[in-house]
Amino acid sequence: MTPRREAGVGSNRTAIRAALTLGSAQREDGAATAEATPPPVTVRRATLGDLPIIVELRIALLRENADHPVYGQLRGDARDRAYDVFGAQLHSTQEVMFLAERDGEVVGILRCVDTPNSPLLDPARYCYVSSVYVRPQARRRGVLKALLRRATDWCRERGLDEMRLHNVPGGSAGAAWSAEGFTVMEEVRRKELGAR
C-alpha cells in the first residue's frame, strides 16, 4: 500500500470510530449508520385523570425495592389504598406530581412537597422530593434530569431554595442523585421491637 492509501484507510477508521462514539451503529458491511436520536422528554403536571398511571408507577417503585426492610412490606391491598392516598396528594395545594413523557408514553414520575422545616432552623420551608421512578427501559436517557428541571422551576415559583429526599442505599440511585448535586446529610435507622 502506498502511504496515501494508508492515510485514507486510517482516516476512514477514525471517522467510523467517531461516528460509533457519537451514538451510531455499524452495519454488517462496515458502513456507519446513525441511530435515531431518542424523542425529547416532556414533563407535565399530573392531574386526577392520571391517577391510574400514578398508581402503576408508584407501586412499581415499591415492588422494585421488595428486599428493603420498610418498602418491601407492601400490603396485599396496596393498589386499592393507593387510589385514595395519591388522589388526596393530587388535590393538595402544598404538593405536585410531575409526569415525564416520551413519544406519548409516561416513563417517569416525581413528587414535590412544600414542607415546613423546624421553627428553630433555616430555611423555613424546603421541597421534599419523593416517589421518583423512571421505567427501567427509559433510564439513563435524560428522564430524571427533565423531571428535576421541572421540580426546580416549581421550587423557584414557590420561593423554595432547597430540596431534600430519601433514597434506598446502594444500587444506581445513590450515584444518580450524587450526579444531580444531592449530598448525604443524615442516616435513617430502624430497630424492630418484636412482639411482647
KAJOHU-V355750 format. One record per pair of residues at least 24 apart in sequence whose ideal C-beta (glycine too) atoms are under 10 Angstrom apart, sorted by the first residue. I is the first residue (numbers start at 0). J is the second residue. If there is no record, write none. Layout:
i: {I	I}
j: {J	J}
//
This chain:
i: {37	37	37	37	37	37	38	38	38	38	38	38	39	39	39	39	39	40	40	40	40	40	40	40	40	40	40	40	40	40	40	40	40	40	41	41	41	41	41	41	41	41	42	42	42	42	42	42	42	42	42	42	42	42	42	42	43	43	43	43	43	43	44	44	44	44	44	44	44	45	45	45	45	45	45	45	45	45	45	45	46	46	46	47	47	47	47	48	49	49	49	49	49	49	50	50	50	50	50	50	50	51	51	52	52	52	52	53	53	53	53	53	53	53	53	53	53	53	53	54	54	54	54	54	54	54	54	55	55	55	55	55	56	56	56	56	56	56	56	56	56	56	56	56	57	57	57	57	57	57	57	57	57	57	57	58	58	59	59	59	59	60	60	60	60	60	60	60	61	61	63	63	63	63	63	64	64	64	66	67	67	67	68	68	69	69	69	69	70	85	85	88	88	88	93	93	94	94	94	94	95	95	95	95	95	96	96	97	97	97	97	97	97	97	97	97	98	98	99	99	99	99	99	99	99	99	99	99	99	100	100	101	101	101	101	101	101	104	104	104	105	105	106	106	106	106	106	106	106	106	106	106	106	107	107	107	107	107	107	107	107	107	107	107	107	108	108	108	108	108	109	109	109	109	109	109	109	109	109	109	110	110	110	111	111	111	111	111	111	111	111	111	111	111	112	113	113	113	113	113	114	114	114	116	116	121	122	122	122	122	123	123	124	124	124	124	124	124	125	125	125	125	125	125	126	126	126	126	126	126	126	126	126	126	126	126	127	127	127	127	127	127	128	128	128	128	128	128	128	128	129	129	129	129	130	131	131	131	131	131	133	138	138	139	139	143	143	143	143	143	144	144	144	147	147	147	147}
j: {101	102	137	140	141	142	100	101	102	103	104	140	100	101	102	141	145	99	100	101	102	106	107	133	137	140	141	142	143	144	145	146	148	149	98	99	100	101	102	103	145	149	97	98	99	100	107	109	142	145	146	147	148	149	150	152	97	98	99	100	105	149	89	95	96	97	98	149	153	85	88	89	95	96	97	98	105	108	109	110	89	96	98	85	86	89	90	89	85	89	96	98	105	108	81	82	85	86	88	89	96	82	85	98	104	105	108	81	82	85	86	88	89	96	98	105	108	110	130	78	79	80	81	82	84	85	86	81	105	108	132	134	85	96	98	105	106	107	108	130	131	132	133	134	81	84	85	88	96	108	110	129	130	131	132	85	132	108	132	134	135	108	129	130	131	132	133	167	130	132	132	135	167	170	172	167	170	172	167	167	168	169	189	191	165	167	187	189	167	110	130	112	129	130	124	157	126	127	129	153	126	149	150	153	157	129	130	131	145	146	147	148	149	150	152	153	146	149	132	133	134	137	141	142	143	144	145	146	149	142	145	134	137	140	141	142	145	134	136	137	134	137	132	133	134	135	136	137	138	140	142	145	146	131	132	133	134	137	138	140	141	142	143	145	146	132	133	134	142	146	133	142	143	145	146	147	149	150	153	164	146	150	164	146	147	149	150	151	153	154	157	159	162	164	163	153	154	157	158	159	159	161	163	161	163	161	158	159	160	161	158	159	154	157	158	159	160	161	154	159	160	161	162	163	150	151	153	154	155	157	159	160	161	162	163	164	159	161	162	163	164	165	154	162	163	164	165	166	176	181	163	164	165	166	164	164	166	172	175	176	175	171	175	171	175	172	175	176	178	179	175	178	179	176	179	180	181}
//
